[in-house]
Amino acid sequence: MSKSANEILKEYWGFDEFRPMQSEIIQSVLDGQDTLALLPTGGGKSICFQVPALMKEGICIVVSPLIALMKDQVYNLKKRGINAVAIYSGMHYKDIDRAFDNCIHGKVKFLYLSPERLTSDLARARIEQMTVNLLAIDEAHCISQWGYDFRPSYLEIINVRELMPKTPVMGLTATATSEVVKDIQERLEFKRKNVFRKSFSRENLAYVILHESGKLTKLNEIVSNVLGSGIIYVRSRRKAKDIAIQLKNRGVTADFYHAGLSTEIRSKKQEDWINDKIRIMVCTNAFGMGIDKPDVRLVVHLEIPDSLEAYFQEAGRAGRDGKKSYAVLLYHQSDKANLIYQYEQSYPSMEEIRKTYRALGNYYQLAIGGSAADSFDFDLVELVNKFKLQTVTTYNCMRILEQEGWISLTDAVFNPASVRIRVRKDELYDYQLRNKKADRILKLILRSYHGAFNDFVGIHLSWMAKNLKINYQDLEQSLLKMAASGIIDFRPEKDKSQLVFLQEKVDPINLTIDFDRFNFRKKRHLERLQKTIAYAENTICRSQQLLSYFGEKNAPKCKVCDVCLERTKVDLSKDDFERYRIKIIKQLEREPLTIYDLCEAFSPKKQAQVLKTIELLIDEGDLSREEDKIIWKK
């Protein structure tokens, strides 16, 4: 007899009951329905596809855009005794082949794939041989050009559904506007609309905007006053390091984190923060994805993000345990100008795009008509230095080439070093007798890692170097020397982003992009940016603004954000009330308006009093709310 959802939850996760809405989502999947789950950051999205997949025969395929997240989920599943594998760009072909074989013939329950790998000919051929019980699409908003993180490779996912016509598809996301929700279902060809949306309201989280010119002074004050674990988001790697040092000098246990650090260092910093050895992590947006630390009391943004989706996701890492927490944005008028400048930089000319494409082709020495789908180690700094390019411009050109389907660029992939012994045991013994230094290394490999005579085994170079009391570089050189002698095959450790050419190489002059699509994305980007600036500058309940953006139009005031707390202090004279009342009604005589449209008719300094007037007029029955509009009852 198969186990129930609650039994699976208890056995593998140790929980007695599901969080709100998880049971309904799981039942929808078990009923074979295409399902879209909208749960806020920390809302337990993974369990929604992992539990039903464990209840059904066959394997669940999970599509994810971030390799770090895939590896993290595979690690966590294996820790619970659940067999899972991940396949992504940068893996050796033989390792990919073995992983697919295990999915077909072994007892693997979860196969994690990047969207590029999912739609490859090899993947399609192997998936046809699998019994797939669920196709789960993580970060499903990436399929929509209406969204903030569109990835064209997601559009190809639908082509895999034909291989499994009876298998339900599940989309999961923490950030989606109403347009994106509609688009996801259309793009994934849902048989019928089926959305489970948990309110994005976070009653324990106080959103605060502080208009500050001296941001660092204010930051020190906040960190001193709000006790507990915290995250401080900044835009640059240098700033992350500088601010962490400054906090340390003031006696705060702080560290910094960004994508430029090695995987080993990032893992150590992350672990220290999770285990409260470090209180404050100063970081770029590379930090936080997939980390489930419930007791974060404070998230501070020193600079405004360029979308409310990004802000909501990052701010939402505070207070997942339901206890009082703070999401603070330090804002200055200069931030607005910087954000607009960065937006303008994000859309380089066609000449610059072709220049970058040409540099990539030369960098990898690809001939015109060169085959697609090859994966290469990629280092942006090396590229710009070699061809004397502008870093920011090159990055933005690559982002456009990716959105247009010419290339795919993954996050950094850590692949541990691996070895395979090529000679027979008696030959290896002779070699060891003749090479004392190599002897110590080989003995440690044979003692610590099993199966090296049969196939490649992963080895931990840092651990080995420490154990052997030798330098890391010396160890790597010794292994390369053994490989040159034909004793072993050796694949060095690497930690690089992976670049994939998705189409055959063309002459840069013939490179084209879809300008209608390009201009649509540019317009949407500007709209998102303007909404984010309005969020920072309007004196409207912060929670109401965020919830309205994500489609919850009639949310009540939170009563804990900076605006709500300030409004309780608002002094409104009879004369002011009458003056604002007349102007508000004149506005509403023409047509019903949203509260935001009404406020825009007044200067920002007066908006608190205007909102107070609107509240009083609603209480008195002169105005009413209908959906997201304010109506004048004539």
C-alpha positions in Angstrom: 0.0 0.0 0.0 1.4 3.4 -1.0 2.1 6.0 1.7 -0.1 9.1 2.2 1.3 12.6 1.7 1.4 13.1 5.5 3.3 9.9 6.0 5.9 10.9 3.4 6.2 14.4 5.0 6.8 12.8 8.4 9.2 10.2 7.2 11.5 12.4 5.1 11.0 15.9 6.6 10.0 15.2 10.1 6.9 17.5 10.0 3.5 16.5 11.4 1.5 18.8 9.1 1.8 20.8 5.9 1.9 24.6 5.8 -1.2 26.4 4.5 -2.0 25.5 0.9 0.7 22.8 0.5 -1.9 20.0 0.8 -4.2 21.5 -1.8 -1.3 21.9 -4.3 -0.1 18.4 -3.7 -3.6 17.0 -4.2 -3.9 18.9 -7.5 -0.7 17.2 -8.8 -1.9 13.8 -7.6 -5.1 14.4 -9.5 -3.0 14.8 -12.7 -3.8 18.5 -13.0 -1.4 21.1 -14.5 -0.7 23.3 -11.5 0.8 26.7 -10.9 1.9 27.4 -7.2 2.6 30.9 -6.1 4.2 30.9 -2.7 6.3 33.6 -1.2 10.0 33.2 -0.5 10.3 30.6 2.3 6.8 29.3 1.7 7.9 25.7 1.1 7.6 25.4 -2.7 9.9 22.4 -3.0 7.8 20.1 -0.8 4.8 20.8 -3.2 6.5 18.8 -6.0 8.7 16.5 -4.0 6.0 14.9 -1.9 3.6 13.9 -4.8 6.6 12.7 -6.8 7.6 10.4 -4.0 4.0 9.0 -3.8 3.9 8.1 -7.5 5.8 5.5 -9.6 8.6 6.9 -11.8 10.8 9.9 -11.8 10.2 13.6 -11.4 12.1 16.0 -13.7 12.8 19.4 -12.2 13.9 22.3 -14.4 15.9 25.0 -12.6 17.9 28.0 -14.0 20.5 28.1 -11.2 23.1 25.3 -10.9 23.8 26.2 -7.3 20.1 25.7 -6.4 20.0 22.4 -8.2 23.1 21.1 -6.4 21.8 22.3 -3.1 18.4 20.6 -3.5 20.1 17.3 -4.7 22.4 17.5 -1.6 19.4 18.0 0.7 17.4 15.2 -0.9 20.3 12.7 -0.6 20.7 13.8 3.1 17.1 12.6 3.6 17.8 9.3 1.9 16.1 10.2 -1.4 18.0 9.4 -4.6 18.5 12.5 -6.8 20.9 13.7 -9.5 21.5 17.0 -11.4 22.7 17.4 -14.9 24.0 20.8 -16.1 26.5 22.5 -18.5 30.1 22.0 -17.5 29.8 18.3 -16.6 31.9 15.8 -18.4 30.1 13.8 -21.1 30.7 10.5 -19.3 29.3 11.8 -16.1 26.2 13.0 -17.9 25.8 9.7 -19.7 26.1 7.8 -16.4 23.6 10.1 -14.6 21.0 9.5 -17.4 21.5 5.7 -17.2 20.9 5.8 -13.5 17.6 7.7 -14.1 16.5 5.0 -16.6 17.7 1.9 -14.9 18.4 2.9 -11.3 16.2 4.1 -8.4 16.6 7.9 -9.0 13.4 9.8 -8.0 14.5 13.3 -9.0 16.4 14.5 -12.0 17.3 18.2 -12.0 18.1 19.7 -15.3 18.9 23.2 -16.6 16.5 24.3 -19.4 19.3 24.1 -22.0 20.1 20.5 -21.0 16.4 19.5 -20.9 15.9 20.2 -24.5 19.1 18.7 -25.9 18.9 15.8 -28.3 20.6 13.5 -25.7 18.1 14.5 -22.9 15.1 13.9 -25.2 16.3 10.5 -26.3 16.9 9.4 -22.6 13.7 11.0 -21.3 11.7 8.9 -23.8 13.0 5.8 -21.9 11.9 7.1 -18.5 8.6 6.9 -16.7 8.1 10.6 -15.8 5.5 11.2 -13.1 5.8 15.0 -12.9 7.5 17.8 -14.8 8.3 20.6 -12.3 9.4 24.0 -13.5 11.1 26.0 -10.7 11.3 29.8 -11.1 8.5 29.5 -13.6 8.4 33.3 -14.1 11.5 33.0 -16.3 9.2 31.8 -19.1 7.4 35.1 -19.4 8.7 38.2 -21.2 6.4 40.2 -18.9 8.6 39.1 -16.0 11.8 40.5 -14.6 14.0 37.5 -15.3 13.0 36.2 -18.7 15.1 33.3 -20.1 14.4 32.3 -23.7 15.5 28.7 -22.9 12.4 28.3 -20.8 10.3 28.8 -23.9 11.6 25.4 -25.2 10.4 23.5 -22.2 7.0 23.0 -23.8 8.6 20.9 -26.6 9.4 18.2 -24.0 5.7 17.8 -23.0 5.1 15.9 -26.2 7.4 13.1 -24.9 5.1 12.7 -21.8 1.6 13.8 -22.9 -0.1 12.3 -19.8 2.3 13.8 -17.3 1.2 16.9 -15.4 3.4 20.0 -15.4 3.9 22.1 -12.3 5.1 25.7 -12.3 6.5 27.2 -9.1 7.5 30.8 -8.3 7.7 33.3 -5.5 7.3 36.4 -7.6 4.7 36.8 -10.4 2.4 39.7 -11.3 -1.0 39.0 -12.8 0.3 39.2 -16.4 3.1 36.8 -15.6 0.7 34.3 -13.9 -1.5 34.3 -17.1 1.5 34.0 -19.4 3.1 31.1 -17.5 0.0 29.0 -17.9 -0.3 29.8 -21.6 3.4 29.2 -22.3 3.3 25.8 -20.5 0.0 24.9 -22.3 -2.0 24.2 -19.2 -5.0 22.0 -20.1 -7.0 24.4 -17.9 -6.2 27.4 -15.7 -5.2 26.2 -12.2 -3.5 28.6 -9.9 -2.8 28.3 -6.2 -1.9 31.6 -4.8 -0.9 32.2 -1.2 -1.1 35.8 0.0 2.2 37.5 -0.2 1.3 39.4 3.0 4.0 39.2 5.7 2.4 40.5 8.9 5.5 40.0 11.0 7.7 41.9 8.5 7.9 45.7 8.8 8.9 47.4 5.5 10.8 50.6 6.2 12.1 53.3 3.8 14.6 55.7 5.3 15.6 58.7 3.2 19.2 59.2 4.1 22.2 61.0 2.7 24.6 59.5 5.3 23.7 55.8 4.6 26.7 54.3 6.4 26.0 56.2 9.6 22.4 55.1 9.5 23.4 51.5 8.7 25.6 51.4 11.8 22.7 52.7 13.9 20.3 50.1 12.5 22.7 47.2 13.0 23.2 48.3 16.6 19.5 48.7 17.4 18.1 45.5 15.7 19.6 42.5 17.3 20.0 39.1 15.6 21.1 37.8 12.3 21.0 40.1 9.3 21.7 40.5 5.5 22.9 43.7 3.9 22.5 43.9 0.1 24.8 46.1 -2.0 25.4 46.3 -5.7 29.2 45.9 -6.0 31.6 43.2 -4.8 34.0 45.9 -3.6 31.4 47.6 -1.5 30.4 44.3 0.1 34.0 43.8 1.3 34.4 47.4 2.4 31.2 47.6 4.5 31.9 44.2 6.1 35.4 45.5 7.2 33.8 48.7 8.5 31.3 46.7 10.6 34.0 44.5 11.9 36.0 47.5 13.0 32.9 48.6 15.1 32.8 45.2 16.8 30.1 43.5 14.7 30.7 39.9 13.6 30.3 40.5 9.9 31.6 39.0 6.6 31.1 39.5 2.9 29.9 37.3 0.1 29.8 37.6 -3.7 29.9 35.4 -6.8 33.6 36.2 -7.4 34.7 34.0 -4.4 35.6 30.4 -4.9 32.9 27.8 -4.1 34.8 26.6 -1.1 35.1 30.1 0.4 31.4 30.9 -0.3 30.3 27.6 1.3 32.3 28.3 4.4 31.0 31.9 4.8 27.4 30.7 4.2 27.8 27.9 6.8 29.3 30.3 9.4 26.4 32.7 8.9 23.7 29.9 9.1 25.4 28.6 12.3 25.5 32.2 13.8 29.3 32.4 13.8 28.8 35.5 11.7 25.9 37.8 12.5 25.8 40.1 9.5 26.4 39.1 5.9 27.2 41.9 3.5 26.6 40.7 0.0 25.5 41.1 -3.6 22.3 39.4 -4.8 24.4 36.2 -5.4 23.6 35.4 -1.7 20.4 34.0 -0.4 18.9 31.8 -3.1 18.0 28.4 -1.6 19.2 29.3 1.9 16.5 28.5 4.5 17.6 30.4 7.7 14.3 31.2 9.5 15.6 33.6 12.2 16.9 36.5 10.0 15.7 39.6 11.9 17.0 42.2 9.5 17.5 42.7 5.7 18.9 46.1 4.6 19.2 47.3 1.0 21.8 50.0 0.7 20.8 50.6 -2.9 17.4 50.2 -4.5 17.0 47.2 -6.7 15.6 47.7 -10.3 12.4 45.7 -9.7 9.9 45.1 -6.9 10.2 41.4 -7.7 13.9 41.4 -6.8 13.2 43.6 -3.7 10.3 41.4 -2.5 12.3 38.2 -2.8 15.4 39.6 -1.1 13.5 41.4 1.7 11.4 38.3 2.2 14.4 36.4 3.6 13.7 38.2 6.9 11.4 36.7 9.5 10.5 33.4 8.0 10.0 32.1 11.6 7.0 34.4 11.9 8.7 36.7 14.5 9.0 40.5 14.2 11.6 41.4 11.6 12.6 44.4 9.5 13.2 45.0 5.7 14.9 48.4 5.4 15.7 50.3 2.2 18.1 53.3 2.6 17.1 55.7 -0.1 18.5 58.9 -1.5 17.4 61.0 -4.5 20.7 60.2 -6.2 19.7 56.5 -6.2 16.9 57.3 -8.7 19.4 58.9 -11.1 21.8 55.9 -10.7 19.0 53.5 -11.4 18.0 55.3 -14.6 21.6 55.4 -15.7 22.0 51.7 -15.2 18.8 51.1 -17.1 20.1 53.1 -20.1 23.4 51.1 -19.9 21.5 47.8 -20.1 20.5 48.3 -23.7 23.7 48.8 -25.8 23.8 49.4 -29.5 23.7 46.7 -32.2 27.3 47.6 -33.0 28.3 46.8 -29.4 26.3 43.5 -29.4 28.1 42.4 -32.6 31.5 43.4 -31.2 30.9 41.2 -28.1 29.7 38.3 -30.3 32.8 38.6 -32.4 35.0 38.7 -29.3 33.4 35.5 -28.0 33.9 33.7 -31.3 37.6 34.8 -31.4 38.1 33.9 -27.7 37.0 30.3 -28.3 38.4 30.2 -31.9 35.0 29.2 -33.4 34.7 29.0 -37.1 31.6 30.3 -39.0 29.0 27.5 -38.9 30.7 26.0 -35.8 28.5 23.5 -34.0 26.0 24.6 -31.3 25.5 23.2 -27.8 29.2 23.1 -26.9 29.9 24.2 -23.3 32.9 26.3 -22.5 34.5 27.6 -19.3 33.8 31.4 -19.2 35.5 34.2 -17.4 34.2 37.7 -18.1 37.4 39.4 -16.7 39.6 37.4 -19.0 37.4 38.2 -22.1 37.3 42.0 -21.5 41.0 42.2 -20.7 42.0 40.2 -23.8 39.9 42.2 -26.2 40.0 45.5 -24.3 36.3 45.7 -23.9 34.1 47.6 -21.3 33.0 45.2 -18.6 29.5 46.6 -18.0 28.8 47.0 -21.7 30.1 43.5 -22.5 28.0 42.0 -19.7 24.8 43.7 -21.0 25.6 42.6 -24.6 25.9 39.0 -23.4 22.6 39.3 -21.5 20.9 40.4 -24.7 22.5 37.7 -26.7 21.2 35.2 -24.1 17.7 36.7 -24.2 17.7 36.4 -28.0 18.7 32.7 -27.9 22.2 33.0 -29.3 24.0 31.9 -26.1 23.4 30.6 -22.6 25.5 31.7 -19.6 25.1 29.7 -16.4 26.2 30.6 -12.9 29.6 29.4 -11.8 29.8 25.6 -11.7 32.0 23.9 -9.2 33.3 20.5 -10.4 35.7 18.8 -8.0 38.9 17.3 -9.2 38.7 13.6 -10.3 41.2 10.8 -11.1 41.2 7.4 -12.7 44.1 5.0 -12.5 45.1 3.9 -16.0 47.6 1.1 -15.2 47.4 -2.4 -13.6 48.1 -2.7 -9.9 51.5 -4.2 -10.5 52.5 -1.3 -12.8 51.2 1.2 -10.3 53.3 -0.5 -7.5 56.5 -0.2 -9.6 55.8 3.4 -10.2 55.2 4.1 -6.5 58.6 2.4 -5.6 60.3 4.7 -8.1 58.5 8.0 -7.1 58.3 8.6 -3.4 56.4 11.9 -3.6 53.8 10.3 -5.9 53.6 7.2 -3.7 52.3 9.3 -0.7 49.6 10.9 -2.9 48.5 7.6 -4.6 48.3 5.8 -1.2 46.0 8.6 0.1 43.8 8.3 -3.0 43.6 4.5 -2.8 42.9 4.6 1.0 40.3 7.4 0.9 38.5 7.0 -2.5 37.3 3.6 -3.8 36.8 2.5 -7.4 39.7 4.6 -9.0 40.8 1.5 -11.0 37.4 1.2 -12.6 36.3 4.8 -13.2 36.8 8.5 -12.3 36.4 9.3 -8.6 36.0 12.8 -7.2 38.8 13.9 -4.9 39.0 16.9 -2.5 42.3 18.6 -3.3 42.3 21.0 -0.4 41.7 18.2 2.1 44.4 16.1 0.5 46.9 18.9 0.5 46.2 19.6 4.2 46.4 15.8 5.0 49.7 15.4 3.1 51.1 18.7 4.5 52.0 20.0 1.1 51.0 23.1 -1.0 47.7 22.9 -3.0 49.5 23.9 -6.2 52.3 21.3 -5.6 49.7 18.6 -5.2 47.9 19.7 -8.5 51.3 19.7 -10.3 52.2 16.2 -9.1 48.8 14.9 -10.3 49.4 16.6 -13.7 52.8 15.0 -13.9 51.4 11.5 -13.1 48.8 12.1 -15.9 51.5 13.1 -18.4 53.3 9.8 -17.5 50.2 7.8 -18.3 49.7 6.6 -14.8 46.4 8.3 -14.2 43.8 10.4 -15.9 43.3 13.7 -14.0 40.6 16.3 -14.3 41.6 19.4 -12.4 39.1 21.2 -10.1 37.2 24.0 -11.7 34.8 26.7 -10.6 33.7 28.7 -13.7 30.6 29.9 -15.4 29.6 27.9 -18.4 29.0 29.5 -21.8 26.9 27.5 -24.4 26.5 28.6 -28.0 22.9 27.7 -28.7 23.0 28.3 -32.4 25.6 27.8 -35.1 28.3 30.5 -35.2 27.4 33.2 -37.8 29.4 36.1 -39.2 28.8 39.0 -36.7 27.6 41.1 -39.6 24.7 38.6 -40.0 23.8 38.5 -36.3 20.2 39.7 -35.9 17.9 40.3 -33.0 14.1 40.7 -32.8 13.8 44.5 -32.2 10.1 44.2 -31.4 10.9 41.8 -28.6 13.9 43.9 -27.6 11.9 47.1 -27.4 9.1 45.3 -25.5 11.5 44.1 -22.8 13.1 47.6 -22.7 9.7 49.2 -22.1 8.7 46.6 -19.4 12.1 47.1 -17.7 11.4 50.9 -17.5 7.9 50.3 -16.1 9.3 48.0 -13.4 11.9 50.5 -12.6 9.4 53.3 -12.3 7.2 51.2 -10.0 10.2 50.5 -7.7 11.0 54.3 -7.5 7.4 55.0 -6.7 7.5 52.4 -3.9 10.4 54.3 -2.4 9.0 57.8 -2.8 5.2 57.4 -2.2 3.8 57.8 1.2 1.4 54.9 0.9 1.5 51.8 3.1 4.6 49.8 1.9 2.8 46.4 2.3 -0.2 47.7 0.3 2.1 48.9 -2.5 3.9 45.5 -2.8 0.7 43.4 -2.5 -1.1 45.6 -5.1 1.9 45.1 -7.5 1.5 41.3 -7.2 -2.3 41.5 -7.7 -3.7 41.8 -4.2 -5.5 45.0 -4.7 -7.6 45.3 -1.5 -5.0 44.5 1.1 -5.5 46.3 4.5 -2.8 48.6 5.8 -0.1 46.8 7.6 0.1 49.3 10.5 3.8 48.5 11.0 5.7 50.1 8.1 7.2 53.6 8.2 4.3 55.1 6.4 1.6 53.6 8.6 3.5 54.5 11.8 4.0 58.1 10.5 0.3 58.4 9.5 -0.8 57.9 13.0 1.0 61.1 13.8 -0.5 63.0 10.9 -2.2 66.3 12.0 -5.0 67.3 9.7 -6.8 70.6 10.3 -10.4 71.2 9.3 -9.3 73.7 6.6 -6.7 71.2 5.2 -9.4 68.4 5.2 -11.8 70.6 3.3 -9.2 71.7 0.7 -8.1 68.1 0.0 -11.7 66.9 0.0 -12.7 69.3 -2.8 -9.6 68.4 -5.0 -10.1 64.6 -4.4 -13.8 64.8 -5.4 -12.9 66.8 -8.5 -10.5 64.1 -9.6 -13.1 61.4 -9.0 -15.9 63.2 -10.8 -14.2 62.3 -14.1 -13.5 58.6 -13.3 -12.8 56.2 -10.5 -9.0 56.2 -9.7 -6.6 54.0 -7.7 -5.3 55.4 -4.5 -1.9 55.8 -6.2 -3.4 57.9 -9.1 -5.1 60.1 -6.6 -1.9 60.7 -4.6 0.0 61.6 -7.7 -2.1 64.7 -8.1 -0.5 66.0 -4.8 3.1 66.7 -3.9 4.9 63.9 -2.0 5.0 66.0 1.2 1.2 66.3 1.3 0.4 62.6 0.5 0.2 61.5 4.1 -2.5 64.1 4.7 -4.3 63.2 1.5 -4.4 59.6 2.5 -5.8 60.6 5.9 -8.5 62.6 4.1 -9.4 59.6 1.9 -9.7 57.4 4.9 -12.0 59.8 6.6 -14.2 60.2 3.5 -14.5 56.4 3.2 -15.4 56.2 6.9 -18.1 58.9 6.4 -19.5 57.1 3.3 -18.6 59.8 0.7 -16.2 57.4 -1.0 -16.0 53.7 -1.4 -13.5 51.1 -2.6 -14.4 48.8 -5.5 -11.6 46.4 -6.4 -8.5 48.6 -6.6 -10.4 51.9 -7.4 -11.8 54.7 -5.2 -15.4 55.6 -6.2 -17.2 58.9 -5.3 -20.7 58.2 -4.1 -22.4 61.2 -5.8 
